[in-house]
């Protein structure tokens, strides 16, 4: 790392933000532990039912809040997608809905960008015609 001439402090290393092998191993271990924990949860009938109920309650609440935010101010689509993501961790039907919601969000984004491009083009043509 080098020192800046004005402040004398060290500049951050641009490679420092990249994932190092140690950082990758850390997250790999976390994912493996989570997978093992969930396998143990699924093997015990009471814990499995409790876990699925908790996921259903939390995911359903986030999904309902997202639906409410569609008619009130707030990030409704984001809430819906987050709720479906929570539910899809345990329920297959939510996974299909999540895929459709993601596709809808991508199409809406592309449509908004296309409308913005058309608006800018019209504005540019109007300004060009006045001169």
C-alpha positions in Angstrom: 0.0 0.0 0.0 1.1 3.5 -0.8 0.9 6.7 1.1 -0.9 9.7 -0.4 1.3 12.8 -0.7 -1.2 15.2 0.9 -2.5 13.3 3.9 0.2 10.7 4.5 -2.5 8.1 5.1 -2.5 4.8 3.3 -4.8 4.3 0.4 -6.9 1.2 0.5 -5.7 -1.7 -1.6 -8.0 -2.1 -4.6 -7.6 -5.9 -4.4 -8.6 -5.8 -0.7 -12.3 -5.8 -1.6 -12.0 -9.1 -3.6 -12.9 -12.3 -2.0 -9.8 -14.0 -0.7 -9.5 -17.8 -0.4 -9.8 -17.5 3.3 -13.0 -15.4 3.0 -14.4 -18.0 0.5 -13.6 -20.8 2.9 -15.4 -18.9 5.7 -18.6 -18.6 3.7 -18.4 -22.1 2.4 -18.2 -23.4 6.1 -21.2 -21.2 7.0 -23.2 -22.6 4.2 -22.2 -26.2 5.1 -23.1 -25.7 8.7 -26.5 -24.1 7.7 -27.2 -27.1 5.4 -26.4 -29.6 8.2 -28.6 -27.6 10.7 -31.5 -27.7 8.3 -31.0 -31.4 7.6 -31.2 -32.0 11.4 -34.3 -29.8 11.6 -36.0 -31.7 8.9 -35.2 -35.1 10.5 -37.1 -34.2 13.7 -40.9 -34.0 13.1 -41.7 -31.4 15.8 -38.8 -29.1 14.9 -39.6 -29.5 11.2 -43.3 -28.5 11.7 -42.3 -25.6 14.0 -39.7 -24.3 11.5 -42.1 -24.5 8.6 -44.8 -22.7 10.6 -42.3 -20.0 11.6 -41.2 -19.6 7.9 -44.9 -19.5 6.8 -45.8 -16.8 9.4 -42.8 -14.6 8.7 -42.9 -15.0 5.0 -46.7 -14.5 4.9 -46.4 -11.3 7.0 -43.8 -9.8 4.7 -45.8 -10.8 1.7 -49.0 -9.2 3.1 -47.1 -6.1 3.9 -45.8 -6.0 0.4 -49.3 -6.3 -1.0 -50.4 -3.5 1.3 -47.5 -1.3 0.2 -48.7 -1.8 -3.4 -51.7 0.5 -2.7 -50.0 2.7 -0.1 -46.6 4.4 -0.3 -43.7 2.0 0.0 -41.7 -0.6 -1.9 -44.6 -3.0 -2.6 -42.9 -5.1 -5.3 -39.8 -5.5 -3.2 -41.9 -6.6 -0.2 -43.7 -9.2 -2.3 -40.5 -10.6 -3.8 -38.9 -10.7 -0.3 -41.9 -12.5 1.2 -41.9 -15.0 -1.6 -38.2 -15.6 -1.2 -38.7 -16.3 2.5 -41.6 -18.7 1.7 -39.7 -20.4 -1.2 -37.0 -21.6 1.2 -39.5 -24.1 2.5 -42.5 -24.3 0.1 -42.3 -25.4 -3.6 -45.4 -23.4 -4.7 -43.7 -20.2 -3.5 -40.7 -21.0 -5.6 -42.8 -20.9 -8.8 -44.5 -17.7 -7.8 -41.1 -16.2 -6.9 -39.8 -17.0 -10.4 -42.8 -15.3 -12.0 -42.5 -12.3 -9.7 -38.8 -11.9 -10.6 -39.6 -12.1 -14.3 -42.3 -9.4 -13.8 -39.9 -7.2 -11.9 -37.3 -7.5 -14.7 -39.9 -6.7 -17.3 -41.1 -3.7 -15.3 -37.5 -2.4 -14.9 -36.8 -2.8 -18.7 -40.1 -1.0 -19.4 -39.2 1.9 -17.1 -35.8 2.2 -18.7 -37.3 2.1 -22.2 -39.8 4.8 -21.3 -37.0 7.0 -19.9 -35.0 6.5 -23.0 -37.9 7.5 -25.2 -38.6 10.6 -23.0 -35.0 11.7 -23.3 -35.0 11.2 -27.0 -38.1 13.3 -27.4 -36.6 16.0 -25.2 -33.4 15.9 -27.3 -35.3 16.2 -30.5 -37.4 19.1 -29.2 -34.3 21.0 -28.1 -32.6 20.3 -31.5 -35.7 21.6 -33.4 -35.8 25.0 -31.6 -32.3 26.1 -32.6 
